Amino acid sequence: MSKGWNVAMALAVGLVAGFFIGTRLMAQDPDPESEGRAAATTAYAAVPDAIGEQDLFGPYDVVPTWPKNLSTLPGHEKWTWGAAQGIFAESPNRVYLLARGELPNLPDLETTRLTQIGPSLQFPVGNGLPVRSATATALPGAGGAGGDPAKGFEIWRGSSPPYRELGVDARWEHCLVVVDAQGNITEQWTQWDKIFKRPHSVYVSPYDPEKHVWVVDDHMHAIYKFTNDGKQLVQTVGTPTVPGADGTHFNRPTFMAWAGDGSFYVADGYNGTRVAKFDKDGKFLLDFGTKGEPGGNEKRPNYMNNVHGVAVDVETGRVFVNDRNNHRVQIFDSEGKYLSEWSIKVRPSSLHLIQIGADRMLWTFDQGTQKMVKYDLEGRLQYAWGAVADFPGTLWGVHGMHVDQEGNLYTAEVNAGRFQKFTPRAGANPAYVMSKGIYSAWK
């Protein structure tokens, strides 16, 4: 046979086979419902098959009236939370709220045109956007990296002439309170307001059967350890009001994280640019980290700018450090040896904190994008949610977060000046829910 005849026969066989196969496929009409289910299970939605949702609160529902406002306390009718710094749920019925004092409750505001600033400007903007930054108005000033705590009150008050007045624009009361599952204020630790200057985060160690309460205060350069009932201060790590970078001094520490043997790491911090490690009793062991070049482009391992978070992978002992101003997470072994790192690619980015739960995933809140973000420990994005507005469930400046034993998520927002409670949505993908913490000595 000729070559042309072979080609023709091959084409004919292909056309006939294609006709029968195509007819067979066309005869089997797809099931629209099954196609929909397949699409839903591979979608990004927190709850598969949810109709018309936007995952505004991710895999959660918000509890809109939690906690009760400070204005419900006698003598505080005109006041509310200051900048909400930290939150920790010892249990669903005992949650610690840490704030920078109090701010006045805002009245209903009428729109004001601001022509003295520029054309077509008005306040409030409207459309449910926030009208006050609590972190910019609450006591004290000198909040960012490089700020001088000694000048905090002076900066807050302003000058030429002073435009803020203590007792009118803010009050230094109720820095630490405890609430129950319904948000009722059950304990007021006001006896300790006098030793706080800028409380930054609050914890209970998962390896401490006595459940002492730890408070990091960056302006005091100190960490306080209280009895669980708040009646006694049993230990102070660091030297209050005296900055430094050794076993007995911090320079504006920010966050803590515990290793499996009960030892702990301190992110130190806004001005200290190092991580310090202590044993379970608070004895200094070692530190690591060197001040990097300013500008946010430091690439060298172990060089840091604004160490604003630390987390421990208990299974491997690796220490994850939020090198905030350099937009990266650096990873070290338990002795401070540099191992690796990964960068936050989006701009702007400014991670507020990092934490690793029992599922060995890293959660953070990015102040640059105002989103809760989940990464695996190599930095691969798993999920993200959040939006800025001025109604319950939206997020603005999450500075503290924690999950209780029932899976409820709690947040503290420095910008919004509020605390929130979220409950897992029915049917939510478990991979999108923030993991519970590690509990060892207590449940």
C-alpha positions in Angstrom: 0.0 0.0 0.0 1.1 3.6 -0.6 1.9 6.0 2.1 -1.1 8.2 1.2 -3.5 5.2 1.5 -2.2 4.5 5.1 -2.7 8.1 6.2 -6.3 8.1 4.7 -7.2 4.9 6.5 -5.8 6.2 9.8 -7.9 9.4 9.5 -11.1 7.4 8.7 -10.7 5.1 11.7 -10.1 8.1 14.0 -13.2 9.8 12.8 -15.4 6.8 13.3 -14.0 6.1 16.7 -14.4 9.8 17.6 -18.1 9.7 16.5 -19.0 6.7 18.7 -17.1 7.9 21.7 -18.5 11.4 21.4 -22.0 10.1 21.0 -21.5 7.9 24.1 -20.3 10.9 26.1 -23.1 13.2 24.9 -25.7 10.6 25.9 -24.5 10.6 29.5 -25.8 14.0 30.6 -23.8 15.3 33.7 -25.6 15.6 37.0 -25.6 19.4 37.8 -25.9 18.7 41.5 -22.9 16.4 41.6 -20.9 19.0 39.6 -21.9 21.7 42.1 -20.8 19.5 45.0 -17.4 18.8 43.3 -16.9 22.5 42.8 -17.8 23.4 46.3 -15.5 20.9 47.9 -12.5 22.3 46.0 -13.5 26.0 46.6 -11.9 28.4 49.0 -15.1 28.7 51.0 -14.8 28.0 54.8 -18.2 26.2 54.7 -18.6 24.1 51.5 -21.9 24.5 49.7 -22.7 27.8 51.5 -24.8 30.0 49.3 -24.2 33.7 49.0 -21.5 33.8 51.6 -18.4 36.0 51.6 -16.4 34.5 54.5 -16.3 37.9 56.1 -15.4 36.3 59.4 -13.7 33.3 57.9 -14.7 30.0 59.5 -16.3 31.8 62.5 -19.4 33.6 63.7 -18.9 36.6 65.9 -20.5 37.0 69.3 -21.7 40.6 68.9 -22.2 41.6 72.6 -19.0 40.1 74.0 -17.5 41.3 76.3 -19.6 43.7 78.3 -18.3 47.2 78.0 -16.4 49.0 80.7 -19.3 51.5 80.7 -21.4 48.9 82.5 -19.2 49.4 85.6 -20.4 52.0 88.2 -18.5 55.2 87.7 -17.4 54.3 84.2 -20.6 55.1 82.2 -18.7 57.5 79.9 -15.7 55.2 79.3 -14.6 52.3 77.2 -11.6 50.2 76.5 -8.3 51.8 75.5 -6.0 50.1 73.0 -6.7 46.4 73.3 -3.2 44.9 73.6 -3.6 41.2 74.6 -6.0 38.4 75.4 -5.7 34.9 76.8 -8.4 32.3 77.5 -7.5 30.2 80.4 -10.8 28.5 79.8 -14.0 29.5 78.0 -15.2 30.9 81.4 -12.1 32.8 82.4 -10.6 35.1 79.8 -7.9 37.8 80.5 -8.3 41.1 78.7 -5.3 43.5 78.6 -5.7 47.1 77.6 -3.9 50.4 77.8 -6.3 52.1 80.2 -9.6 53.7 79.1 -10.9 56.0 76.4 -14.0 58.1 76.4 -17.1 56.6 74.8 -17.8 58.3 71.5 -21.2 59.9 71.0 -23.1 59.7 67.8 -21.2 62.0 65.5 -22.6 64.4 62.9 -20.8 64.9 59.7 -18.4 67.8 59.7 -16.8 69.3 56.6 -13.0 69.9 56.9 -12.5 72.6 54.3 -9.6 74.0 56.3 -7.6 70.9 55.5 -8.7 70.4 51.9 -11.6 70.5 49.5 -14.3 67.8 49.6 -13.1 66.4 53.0 -15.5 65.4 55.7 -15.6 63.5 59.0 -16.7 60.8 59.7 -16.1 59.3 56.3 -19.1 57.0 56.7 -19.9 53.6 55.2 -19.1 51.8 58.5 -15.5 52.8 58.6 -13.8 53.4 62.0 -13.6 56.9 63.3 -10.9 56.7 66.1 -7.6 54.8 66.3 -7.4 53.7 69.9 -3.7 53.0 69.7 -3.0 56.6 68.6 -5.1 58.1 71.3 -4.8 55.8 74.3 -2.0 56.3 76.9 0.9 56.3 76.5 2.8 57.6 73.4 6.1 56.4 72.0 4.6 53.2 70.7 6.7 52.2 67.7 10.2 50.9 67.3 12.8 53.4 68.5 10.3 55.2 70.7 11.5 56.4 74.1 9.3 55.1 77.0 10.6 57.9 79.2 8.8 60.4 76.9 5.6 58.4 76.5 3.3 60.6 78.5 4.8 63.8 77.0 4.3 62.5 73.5 0.7 61.4 74.3 -0.1 64.8 75.8 1.3 66.8 72.9 2.8 70.2 73.0 2.5 73.9 71.9 0.1 73.8 73.8 -0.8 70.3 75.1 -4.0 69.1 73.4 -4.7 66.0 75.6 -5.6 66.0 79.2 -5.3 63.1 81.6 -8.7 62.2 83.0 -10.5 63.8 80.1 -9.0 62.3 76.9 -7.9 59.0 78.6 -7.6 57.4 82.0 -5.1 54.8 83.3 -7.5 52.3 84.9 -8.6 48.7 84.2 -5.5 47.6 82.3 -6.2 44.0 83.2 -9.7 42.4 83.8 -11.1 39.0 83.7 -14.4 38.1 82.0 -16.6 35.0 81.9 -18.1 33.1 78.9 -20.9 35.7 78.6 -18.5 38.6 78.7 -19.4 39.7 82.2 -16.5 41.4 84.1 -15.8 39.1 87.0 -12.4 40.3 88.2 -10.8 43.8 88.1 -7.0 43.7 88.7 -6.9 47.5 89.2 -4.4 47.1 92.1 -1.7 46.5 89.5 -2.5 49.5 87.2 0.2 51.4 89.1 3.1 49.1 88.0 2.0 49.0 84.3 3.2 51.6 81.9 2.4 50.0 78.5 1.3 46.4 79.0 1.8 44.5 75.8 0.7 40.8 76.1 -0.7 38.4 78.6 -0.2 34.6 79.1 -0.6 31.5 81.2 2.1 28.9 80.6 0.7 25.6 79.4 3.4 23.8 81.5 2.5 25.5 84.8 0.0 23.6 87.0 -0.5 26.7 89.2 -1.5 28.8 86.2 0.5 31.9 87.0 -0.4 34.9 84.9 2.4 36.6 82.9 2.2 40.2 81.6 4.8 41.7 79.3 5.2 45.5 79.7 7.4 47.0 77.0 7.7 50.5 78.5 8.6 49.1 81.9 11.2 46.8 80.2 9.9 44.1 82.4 7.7 40.9 82.6 5.5 40.4 85.7 4.4 37.0 87.0 1.2 37.0 89.2 -0.6 34.3 91.1 -3.6 33.0 89.3 -6.0 35.0 91.4 -4.1 38.2 90.8 -3.5 38.8 94.5 0.3 38.5 94.5 3.2 39.6 92.2 5.5 36.6 92.7 8.3 37.4 90.2 9.6 40.2 88.0 11.9 39.3 85.1 13.9 42.3 83.9 14.7 45.6 85.7 11.6 47.9 85.7 12.2 51.3 83.9 15.8 50.4 83.1 16.6 49.3 79.5 19.3 47.0 78.6 20.2 43.8 76.8 21.5 41.1 79.2 20.1 38.5 81.6 18.4 41.1 83.8 17.4 43.8 81.4 15.1 44.2 78.4 14.7 47.0 75.9 10.9 47.1 75.3 10.0 43.4 75.2 6.8 42.4 73.4 5.8 38.7 73.4 6.6 35.3 74.9 6.5 31.7 73.9 7.1 28.5 75.8 9.1 25.4 74.8 8.1 21.9 75.8 10.3 21.8 78.9 8.7 24.9 80.3 11.5 27.2 79.3 10.4 30.4 77.5 11.6 32.8 74.9 11.0 36.6 75.0 10.9 38.8 71.9 12.9 41.8 72.9 11.7 43.7 71.1 10.8 47.1 69.8 14.3 48.5 70.6 16.2 45.4 71.7 16.3 43.4 68.4 17.0 40.1 70.1 15.4 37.0 71.6 16.2 36.0 75.2 15.7 32.5 76.6 15.0 31.6 80.2 14.4 28.4 82.0 11.0 27.5 83.6 11.9 29.4 86.7 13.0 32.6 84.9 16.7 32.1 85.0 18.5 33.6 82.0 20.0 31.0 79.6 21.0 32.7 76.4 20.1 35.3 73.8 20.5 35.8 70.1 19.9 38.5 67.5 21.8 41.5 66.2 20.5 45.0 65.3 20.1 45.2 61.5 20.4 48.2 59.2 17.3 50.4 59.2 15.0 50.7 56.2 13.3 47.3 56.1 15.7 45.7 53.7 18.0 43.8 56.1 18.7 40.3 54.5 21.5 39.0 56.8 20.6 36.0 59.0 20.2 36.8 62.7 20.0 40.5 62.1 16.6 42.0 63.2 14.6 45.2 63.3 11.6 45.3 65.6 11.3 41.7 67.1 7.5 41.8 67.4 6.7 38.1 68.0 8.1 34.7 68.8 6.6 31.2 68.5 7.9 27.7 69.2 7.3 24.5 67.3 7.3 22.2 70.3 7.8 19.0 68.3 11.1 20.1 66.8 12.2 22.9 69.3 12.5 25.4 66.4 12.0 29.0 67.4 10.2 31.3 64.9 10.9 35.0 65.2 8.8 37.8 63.7 11.4 40.1 62.3 8.7 42.6 61.7 10.3 45.6 60.1 12.3 43.3 57.7 9.1 41.6 56.6 10.3 38.1 57.4 10.1 35.2 59.8 13.5 33.9 60.9 13.9 30.3 62.2 16.4 29.2 64.8 17.1 26.1 66.8 16.7 26.0 70.6 20.2 27.3 71.2 19.8 30.3 68.9 21.5 28.9 65.8 20.0 30.3 62.6 18.4 27.6 60.4 16.3 29.3 57.7 13.7 32.0 57.0 10.8 33.0 54.8 9.6 36.4 53.7 6.2 38.1 53.6 5.9 39.0 49.9 2.9 41.3 50.1 3.5 45.1 50.5 2.6 46.7 52.8 3.1 44.0 55.4 3.6 44.4 59.1 3.0 41.2 61.2 1.7 42.0 64.7 2.3 38.6 66.2 2.9 35.0 65.4 1.8 31.8 67.2 1.9 28.1 66.6 -0.9 25.8 67.8 -1.3 22.1 68.4 -1.6 21.5 64.7 1.9 22.9 64.0 0.6 25.7 61.8 1.6 29.3 62.1 -1.1 32.0 62.4 -0.5 35.7 62.3 -2.3 39.0 61.8 -0.9 41.4 59.2 -1.4 45.0 60.2 -0.6 46.0 56.6 -3.5 44.1 55.0 -5.7 43.7 58.2 -6.1 40.0 57.7 -5.7 36.9 59.8 -3.3 34.6 57.9 -2.4 31.0 58.2 0.9 29.6 56.9 2.5 26.2 57.2 5.9 26.2 58.9 7.7 26.7 55.6 5.7 29.8 54.8 3.1 28.5 52.4 -0.2 30.3 52.5 -3.1 28.1 53.8 -6.0 30.6 54.4 -6.7 34.2 55.1 -9.7 36.3 56.2 -10.7 39.6 57.6 -11.9 43.1 56.6 -11.7 46.6 58.1 -15.0 48.2 59.3 -16.7 49.4 62.4 -19.1 46.6 63.2 -18.7 43.4 65.1 -16.6 40.7 63.5 -14.5 43.0 61.4 -10.8 43.4 62.3 -8.6 46.5 62.8 -5.2 46.0 64.3 -5.4 42.6 66.0 -2.6 42.6 68.5 -3.5 39.5 70.6 -5.3 36.3 69.8 -6.0 33.0 71.5 -8.2 29.9 71.2 -9.9 28.2 74.1 -10.5 24.5 74.8 -13.8 24.7 72.9 -12.3 26.2 69.8 -13.6 29.7 70.3 -11.3 32.4 69.0 -10.6 35.6 70.9 -9.0 38.8 69.5 -7.6 42.1 71.0 -7.5 45.0 68.6 -5.2 48.0 69.3 -6.6 50.2 66.6 -10.3 49.4 67.1 -9.9 49.4 70.9 -12.0 46.3 71.5 -12.0 42.6 72.3 -14.0 40.1 70.3 -15.1 36.5 70.6 -15.7 34.2 67.6 -17.3 30.8 67.6 -16.6 28.1 64.9 -19.3 28.1 62.2 -21.3 25.0 61.7 -19.8 22.9 59.0 -16.7 25.0 58.7 -13.6 23.4 57.2 -11.4 22.4 60.1 -8.3 23.3 58.2 -9.4 27.0 58.2 -10.1 27.1 62.0 -7.3 28.4 64.2 -5.8 25.5 66.2 -6.2 25.2 70.0 -3.1 25.7 72.0 -0.9 23.1 73.6 -2.0 22.0 77.1 0.3 20.0 79.3 0.1 20.7 83.0 -3.6 21.9 82.9 -6.7 21.6 80.8 
